[in-house]
Structure formats: C-alpha cells, structure tokens
Amino acid sequence: MAGKIGTLGVGFLVLLALSSAAVSAHEEMLGSQPSSQNITGKEVQSHLGYKHVWPDIRFGWKIAVGTMIAFVGAAFGSVGGVGGGGFFIPMLTLIIGFDQKSSIAVSKCMITGTATATVMYNLRRRHPTPTLDLPIIDYDLALLFQPVLVLGISIGVSLNVVLSDWMITILLFIVLLGVSTKSFFKGVETWKRETITKKNMFDASKQLQSNDVEDKYIPGGPSNGTLTETKEPERTAVPVLDNVRWKELGVIVAVWIIILALQIVKNYVAKCSLTYWLVELSQIPVAVGVTSCQAVKLYKGRRVIASKGEETPKWPLYKLVSYCACGTAAGMLGGLLGLGGAFMLGPMFLEMGIPPQVSSATATFAMTFSSSMSVVEYYLLNRFPVPYALYFAAVTTVSAIAGQHVAGKVIKKLGRASLIIFILAFTIFVSSLMLGGIGIKNMIKNIEHKDSLGFQNICT
C-alpha cells in the first residue's frame, strides 16, 4: 500500500511540474496573439454579455495552493460521494481570483473529473455485503432519482437568478448545516452498530477457539488436533462489463442527452418568450415520465432496490412519492446553491438504509451525469477558460483515485464503513462554512454598491 501511495505522490508532483511547463508554453502562445484574442485577460465577455474575470495563467503560489486544496477536496468528495464543490468554489474565487460564475463553471469541470474517475474505479467493485452478488452501484436506485434530480437542478438554477445573495446564503447555512448534522448522527449510529457487530464476532471467535481447544483432545475430533480458523469471503474485483446494467444505463444516458439538448436550445432563444417556456417545460414530461415508470415497477414488485439487503417485493406508494419529491428537492437545492444534487442524495440514501459504500458510489454515479451536463452547457456559453479547467480536472481525477484507494484500504482494515459517513458530514460542514463566507462577502459588496436586496426578475 505504501508503494502505491508513494507512486501516487510522485505522479502528483510530476503533474505539478507538467502543468508549470504547459502554462508557460500557453502564455508564450498567447503572447504572440493580438490582445483581443487573449482569453486569459482580466475580463472576458461571454455569449450572453456577462463579463467574466479570468486571472492570467501563471504558475505560482496561487496555483500551488489551489492544487493542494483541490487535491484534498476531491479526495474527501470522492469518498463521501459529494464531488467536493464546497472546497473548489471558495478556492477558485478567493485564491485563484475567478468571478463567482466562472468559479462555479470551473468547479463543475473539477467535479466531473472527480466523479468520472470515481465511477471508473467503482465499476470493478462489488457490493460490500458478501451475501449480495451485486455491483456497488445501484442502477435501479440511480434510475429512480437521476431524472428528477436533473429536473430539480434546472429549477434550482432558475431560482438562483430570482433570489438575492442574502437569501441564498441563509438557505445555504440552514440546509448544509442541517444535512451535515444529520449525517454526523447517522455516522454515530452506524459506528455503534459496527461496534456491537465486531464485539459479537469477537465473542463468537473466542467461543469457537475454545471449542477447538477442547476438540483437539478428543480422538477423531472435528479439529483433528489443529485449530480451525474462519474467514469471510474476499470481495474480489470483477471485469467492468460484468458490473454494468446496460438497460438502466441506456435509459439514464438517453435522459441525459434529451435534457442537455433542451438546455442548450433554451440558451439560444429569447428569454421568457413562448419558445423559451415551452423548451423549459418540456423537461418535465421527460424526467417525470422515466422516474414514474421506475416507481411503478418498484410499486408492483417488478423491480427491487436489492442493495438494501432486504426482501422488499413491493414499495409503499407514499414512500415512492416522498422519495421522488425529495430527489427533486435535492436537485433544486443543488442547483440553487451551485453544488449539484449529490450533497443531498448521499444523506438521503443513508436514511433509506442503503449501505454507506453503495450510497457514496450511487450518488457519485448520478452526479457524473448532472455535472457533465453543466460542463457541456458552460463550454458552449464560453463560461470558463479551458486550460484552467483541464488542469484542475486532471488534479481532481488523480485525487479521486487516490482517495478511493486509501479509503478502501482503511475501511477494510478497520471494518468501519461509518468512516464514509463521517467524511460526508465533515465535507458538507466545511463546505457550508466556506460557501457561507463567500455568500457573506458578496452580500456585503452588494450593500456597499446599494444593489437591490429583493427578488430579481428572471426575464432581465
């Protein structure tokens, strides 16, 4: 394990060195172009006329510190299943120097790198319960939540335009502190259960050893004069193709393509026109239709959420409706706060009784589609500088793999899956403080400039 971590550390340093060379070459290339073509100027005008602040690409202490924060944030976000946006946005705004909108766009690229690497890592892993021969990603659970999650994110982005910064800041504090507290107590509860389980296993092992010691003095005894040892079956990695549920994945990808197309079309029509609202509302039948179809199958017992490890042939109607509503609300809060819905999905899966490893893997799987959709849209709108996005996405990709590897070894060694829940709670708590600080800074700036503190007009 130490050798692998050392290799990752060397790779990390090499990545820093390569980025320095790439940045220098990019600066030389830009220096030979006319100033009007310099995409790294302090102000860049986007497709919609908004002036973004993009700092010059120059390797120095800012990028070095930003890289370290991105590496730590992606590692924690990967293990917790939340991406790490709560670390990335403050770092990009306060240290690198991006404006907030550009910070959110670059952060989505970083989250996509984290999520993609984590999903690829998880595609070879199986369910942590030895008696359940299942992938660690629950595709039925993802199919139930992913469509309404994306729909909720779209609604949340619109609400972000309507609400003022002080409203969003207060809501952010309340929601994220509440979610982190709930997750922490869930972790404590899981830790206590694990402690009881480990104690029972230890007592059973002692009893078995005691019986073996007695048996070895009995001629023809079951131990035949030697002590026996019981081991849990190893959960070995399997080929990637064996862990993919192609039908469910195909439906999720189809929903992703349709809603992405609608989002792109929406950005190229007149705001608040009849066409705009028709395109906006067209997302509802797509998302609700797919989720409803999956919910009906669960209700009738034709589908089961097998990762819970319980025989649940039919799901009560009220549970399905409440879960889908919570999925939509998670997306709305994620879009409103600029975080993505995985911050809410992970804790919600835990409340449903999903094991922490499966909860983290499935939330990250869903997050991959929502974050990548945002990246494509932001790219078409010229909302982020590509060199910065590629570099930080590479950092988070390496960090996600390192985080998954180290966390997997630690959890296997200690037998404490509750560590994932504590990492989730810690990541959300730190994100609430850092993002809250950004919100307070923007609120003070608006007050100084005497900007409106009421509701905004979505059409303007």
C-alpha positions in Angstrom: 0.0 0.0 0.0 2.8 2.4 0.9 4.4 1.8 -2.5 1.1 2.7 -4.3 0.7 5.8 -2.2 4.3 6.8 -3.0 3.7 6.3 -6.7 0.6 8.5 -6.5 2.6 11.1 -4.6 5.3 11.1 -7.3 2.6 11.3 -10.0 1.1 14.3 -8.2 4.5 16.1 -8.2 5.0 15.3 -11.9 1.5 16.7 -12.6 2.5 19.9 -11.0 5.8 20.1 -13.0 4.0 19.3 -16.3 1.3 22.0 -15.5 4.1 24.6 -15.0 5.6 23.8 -18.4 2.2 23.7 -20.1 1.2 27.0 -18.5 4.5 28.7 -19.6 4.0 27.4 -23.2 0.4 28.6 -23.2 1.5 32.0 -22.0 4.1 32.2 -24.8 1.5 31.2 -27.4 -1.0 33.8 -26.1 1.7 36.5 -26.0 2.2 36.1 -29.8 -1.6 36.7 -30.4 -3.4 40.1 -30.6 -4.7 41.3 -27.2 -8.3 40.9 -28.4 -7.7 37.2 -28.7 -6.2 36.8 -25.2 -8.7 34.6 -23.4 -6.8 35.0 -20.1 -7.4 38.7 -19.8 -9.0 40.1 -16.6 -12.4 40.5 -18.3 -13.9 38.2 -20.9 -17.3 38.7 -22.4 -19.5 35.6 -22.6 -22.2 34.6 -25.1 -24.8 36.5 -23.0 -22.7 39.6 -22.5 -21.7 38.9 -18.9 -18.0 40.0 -18.2 -16.1 37.1 -16.5 -13.0 37.7 -14.5 -10.3 35.2 -15.6 -6.9 35.6 -14.0 -3.7 35.2 -16.0 -2.5 31.6 -16.3 0.8 31.8 -14.4 2.2 29.0 -12.3 2.9 30.4 -8.8 1.9 30.1 -5.2 -1.8 30.6 -6.1 -2.0 27.6 -8.4 0.2 25.6 -6.0 -2.1 26.3 -3.0 -5.2 25.8 -5.2 -3.8 22.5 -6.4 -3.4 21.3 -2.8 -6.9 22.4 -1.8 -8.3 20.8 -5.0 -6.5 17.5 -4.2 -7.8 17.3 -0.6 -11.3 18.4 -1.6 -11.5 15.9 -4.4 -10.3 13.1 -2.2 -12.9 13.8 0.5 -15.6 14.5 -2.1 -14.9 11.2 -3.9 -15.1 9.1 -0.7 -18.1 11.0 0.6 -19.9 10.9 -2.7 -20.4 14.7 -2.9 -17.8 15.8 -5.5 -16.1 18.5 -3.5 -17.7 21.6 -4.9 -17.8 23.2 -1.4 -13.9 23.2 -1.5 -13.5 24.1 -5.1 -15.7 27.2 -5.4 -14.1 29.2 -2.5 -10.6 28.2 -3.7 -11.3 29.4 -7.2 -12.9 32.6 -6.0 -10.7 33.7 -3.1 -7.3 32.2 -4.1 -7.2 31.9 -7.9 -9.3 35.0 -8.5 -12.2 34.0 -10.7 -15.5 35.7 -10.5 -18.2 33.6 -8.9 -20.0 32.5 -12.1 -16.7 31.3 -13.6 -15.7 29.6 -10.3 -18.9 27.6 -10.5 -18.3 26.6 -14.1 -14.6 25.6 -13.5 -15.8 23.8 -10.3 -18.3 21.7 -12.4 -15.3 20.6 -14.6 -13.4 19.6 -11.5 -16.5 17.7 -10.1 -16.9 15.9 -13.4 -13.3 14.8 -13.2 -13.7 13.6 -9.7 -17.0 11.8 -10.4 -15.8 10.2 -13.7 -12.6 8.8 -12.0 -14.6 7.5 -9.0 -17.2 5.8 -11.2 -14.5 4.1 -13.3 -12.8 2.9 -10.0 -16.2 1.7 -8.7 -17.1 -0.2 -11.9 -14.8 -3.1 -10.8 -16.1 -3.2 -7.2 -18.9 -5.4 -5.9 -21.5 -4.8 -3.1 -19.8 -4.8 0.3 -22.1 -7.5 1.7 -20.7 -10.9 0.8 -24.1 -12.5 0.5 -25.2 -10.0 -2.1 -23.7 -10.7 -5.6 -24.4 -7.1 -6.9 -22.4 -4.2 -8.3 -21.6 -1.5 -5.8 -23.5 1.0 -7.9 -27.3 0.5 -7.5 -28.6 1.2 -11.1 -32.3 0.8 -10.1 -31.8 3.5 -7.4 -30.0 5.8 -9.8 -32.8 5.3 -12.4 -35.4 6.3 -9.8 -33.6 9.5 -8.8 -31.4 10.7 -11.7 -34.2 12.1 -13.9 -35.9 14.1 -11.2 -32.5 15.2 -9.8 -31.6 16.8 -13.2 -35.1 18.4 -13.4 -34.7 19.8 -9.9 -31.2 21.2 -10.7 -32.8 23.0 -13.7 -35.5 24.6 -11.5 -32.8 25.5 -8.9 -30.7 27.3 -11.4 -33.7 29.4 -12.3 -34.4 30.1 -8.6 -30.8 31.2 -8.2 -31.5 34.0 -10.7 -34.6 35.1 -8.8 -33.3 35.1 -5.2 -30.8 37.6 -3.8 -27.4 36.6 -2.4 -28.5 37.1 1.2 -31.5 34.7 0.7 -29.2 32.1 -0.8 -26.6 32.5 1.9 -29.1 32.0 4.7 -30.7 29.0 2.9 -27.2 27.5 2.4 -26.3 27.7 6.0 -29.6 26.2 7.2 -29.6 23.4 4.7 -25.9 22.3 4.7 -25.5 22.6 8.5 -28.7 20.6 8.9 -27.6 17.9 6.4 -24.1 17.7 7.9 -25.5 17.4 11.5 -28.0 14.7 10.4 -25.2 12.8 8.6 -22.9 13.0 11.6 -25.6 11.5 13.9 -26.2 8.8 11.3 -22.5 8.1 11.3 -22.5 7.8 15.1 -25.5 5.4 14.9 -23.7 3.3 12.3 -20.5 3.3 14.3 -22.3 2.0 17.4 -23.9 -0.8 15.3 -20.5 -1.7 13.9 -19.1 -1.8 17.4 -21.8 -4.2 18.5 -21.2 -6.4 15.4 -17.5 -6.5 15.9 -17.9 -7.4 19.6 -20.4 -10.3 18.8 -17.9 -11.6 16.1 -15.1 -11.4 18.6 -17.1 -13.3 21.3 -18.1 -15.9 18.7 -14.5 -16.3 17.6 -13.4 -16.8 21.2 -16.1 -19.4 21.7 -15.1 -21.2 18.5 -11.4 -21.3 19.6 -12.4 -22.6 23.0 -14.4 -25.4 21.4 -11.5 -26.2 19.1 -9.1 -26.5 22.0 -11.4 -29.0 23.7 -11.9 -31.0 20.5 -8.2 -31.5 19.8 -8.0 -33.8 22.9 -10.9 -36.0 21.6 -9.8 -38.8 19.2 -11.3 -38.2 15.8 -12.5 -34.7 17.0 -13.5 -32.2 14.3 -10.3 -30.2 14.5 -8.1 -33.3 14.2 -5.7 -31.8 16.7 -5.4 -28.4 14.9 -7.1 -25.1 15.5 -9.5 -24.1 12.7 -9.9 -20.5 11.5 -12.9 -19.0 9.8 -12.5 -16.2 7.2 -15.0 -14.0 5.5 -15.0 -14.5 1.7 -13.0 -11.9 -0.1 -14.8 -9.4 -2.3 -12.6 -9.5 -5.4 -12.8 -7.1 -8.3 -14.6 -8.2 -11.4 -14.4 -7.1 -15.1 -16.0 -3.8 -15.8 -18.6 -5.2 -18.2 -19.9 -7.6 -15.5 -20.8 -4.6 -13.3 -22.7 -2.6 -15.9 -26.5 -2.9 -16.1 -26.8 -1.8 -19.8 -30.6 -1.3 -20.0 -30.7 1.0 -17.0 -27.6 2.8 -18.1 -29.0 3.3 -21.6 -32.2 4.9 -20.2 -30.1 7.3 -17.9 -27.9 8.3 -20.9 -31.0 8.9 -23.1 -32.5 11.2 -20.4 -29.1 13.0 -20.1 -29.0 13.6 -23.9 -32.6 14.8 -24.2 -32.4 17.3 -21.2 -29.0 18.5 -22.3 -30.3 19.2 -25.8 -33.3 21.1 -24.2 -30.9 23.1 -22.0 -28.7 24.1 -25.0 -31.7 25.2 -27.1 -33.1 27.2 -24.2 -29.9 29.3 -24.1 -30.2 30.3 -27.7 -33.8 31.6 -27.7 -35.2 34.9 -26.3 -35.6 34.7 -22.6 -39.2 34.4 -21.3 -40.5 34.1 -24.9 -43.1 31.4 -25.6 -40.5 29.2 -27.1 -38.3 29.6 -24.0 -41.1 28.4 -21.7 -42.1 25.6 -24.0 -38.5 24.3 -24.0 -38.2 24.8 -20.3 -41.4 22.9 -19.5 -40.5 20.1 -22.0 -38.1 18.7 -19.4 -40.9 17.8 -17.0 -42.6 15.0 -19.0 -39.2 13.5 -19.8 -37.9 13.4 -16.2 -41.2 12.7 -14.5 -42.1 10.0 -17.1 -38.9 8.0 -16.6 -39.0 8.3 -12.8 -42.7 7.4 -12.7 -42.1 4.3 -14.9 -39.4 3.1 -12.5 -41.5 3.9 -9.5 -44.5 1.9 -10.9 -42.2 -1.1 -11.3 -41.0 -0.8 -7.7 -44.6 -0.5 -6.5 -45.7 -3.6 -8.4 -42.6 -5.6 -7.3 -41.2 -6.0 -10.8 -38.1 -4.1 -9.6 -36.3 -4.1 -6.2 -33.7 -2.0 -4.5 -31.6 -5.0 -3.8 -28.6 -3.1 -2.3 -30.6 -2.7 0.9 -30.1 -6.4 1.5 -33.8 -6.8 2.4 -36.6 -8.7 0.6 -38.9 -5.8 -0.4 -41.1 -7.2 -3.1 -43.3 -4.1 -3.2 -42.6 -0.5 -2.1 -45.5 1.5 -0.5 -46.8 4.3 -2.7 -46.3 7.0 -0.1 -42.6 6.1 0.2 -42.1 6.3 -3.6 -43.8 9.6 -3.8 -41.9 11.1 -0.9 -38.5 9.8 -2.2 -39.2 11.2 -5.7 -40.2 14.6 -4.2 -37.0 14.5 -2.1 -35.0 13.8 -5.2 -36.5 16.8 -6.9 -35.9 19.0 -3.9 -32.3 17.8 -3.7 -31.8 18.9 -7.3 -33.4 22.2 -6.6 -31.2 22.9 -3.6 -28.2 21.7 -5.5 -28.9 24.0 -8.5 -29.8 26.9 -6.3 -26.6 26.7 -4.2 -24.4 25.7 -7.2 -23.4 22.4 -5.7 -25.1 19.7 -7.6 -27.6 17.3 -6.0 -25.1 14.7 -4.7 -24.7 16.8 -1.5 -28.3 15.9 -0.7 -28.5 12.5 -2.4 -25.9 10.8 -0.2 -27.5 11.6 3.1 -30.9 10.7 1.7 -29.7 7.3 0.5 -28.3 6.7 4.0 -31.7 7.5 5.5 -33.2 4.9 3.2 -31.0 2.2 4.7 -28.5 2.0 1.8 -25.0 0.8 2.9 -22.5 3.7 3.0 -20.3 2.3 0.3 -23.3 1.9 -2.1 -24.7 5.2 -1.1 -21.5 7.0 -2.0 -20.9 5.1 -5.2 -24.5 5.6 -6.5 -24.6 9.3 -5.6 -21.4 9.8 -7.4 -22.7 7.9 -10.4 -25.8 10.2 -10.6 -23.6 13.3 -10.0 -21.5 12.3 -13.1 -24.4 13.0 -15.4 -25.6 16.2 -13.8 -22.1 17.8 -13.6 -21.1 16.7 -17.1 -24.3 18.2 -18.5 -23.4 21.6 -16.8 -19.8 21.4 -18.3 -21.1 21.0 -21.9 -23.5 23.8 -21.4 -20.9 26.1 -19.8 -18.4 25.3 -22.6 -20.9 26.3 -25.3 -21.5 29.6 -23.4 -17.8 30.3 -23.0 -18.1 30.4 -19.2 -14.7 29.0 -18.3 -11.1 29.1 -19.6 -10.3 25.6 -21.0 -6.6 25.4 -19.8 -7.5 26.1 -16.2 -10.4 23.6 -16.4 -8.3 20.8 -17.9 -5.5 21.3 -15.4 -7.8 21.3 -12.3 -9.9 18.4 -13.7 -6.7 16.4 -14.1 -5.8 17.1 -10.4 -9.2 16.0 -9.1 -9.1 12.9 -11.3 -5.8 11.8 -9.7 -7.0 12.7 -6.3 -10.3 10.8 -6.6 -8.5 7.6 -7.5 -6.0 8.1 -4.6 -8.9 8.9 -2.2 -10.8 5.8 -3.2 -7.8 3.5 -2.9 -6.7 4.8 0.5 -10.2 4.9 2.0 -10.9 1.4 0.7 -7.8 0.1 2.4 -8.6 1.9 5.7 -12.2 0.7 5.8 -11.2 -2.9 5.0 -8.5 -2.8 7.8 -10.7 -1.2 10.4 -14.1 -2.7 9.4 -15.7 0.7 9.7 -17.8 1.7 6.8 -19.2 4.5 9.1 -16.0 6.4 8.2 -17.6 7.2 4.8 -20.5 8.9 6.7 -18.2 10.9 8.9 -16.2 12.1 5.8 -19.5 13.0 4.2 -20.6 15.0 7.2 -17.2 16.7 7.5 -17.1 17.7 3.8 -20.6 19.2 3.9 -19.9 21.1 7.2 -16.7 22.6 5.8 -18.5 23.5 2.6 -21.2 25.3 4.5 -18.7 27.5 6.2 -16.6 28.2 3.1 -19.5 28.8 0.8 -21.3 30.8 3.5 -18.2 33.0 3.8 -18.3 33.6 0.0 -22.1 34.5 0.3 -21.5 37.0 3.1 -18.7 38.6 1.1 -21.0 39.0 -1.9 -23.8 40.3 0.3 -21.5 43.0 1.9 -20.4 44.0 -1.6 -24.0 44.4 -2.8 -24.8 46.5 0.2 -21.8 48.8 -0.4 -22.9 49.2 -4.0 -26.5 49.7 -3.0 -27.7 46.9 -5.2 -31.2 45.5 -4.8 -31.7 43.0 -2.0 -35.1 41.9 -3.0 -36.3 39.3 -5.6 -34.9 39.6 -9.1 -36.7 39.5 -12.4 -35.9 36.2 -14.1 -36.5 37.8 -17.5 -33.9 40.5 -17.1 
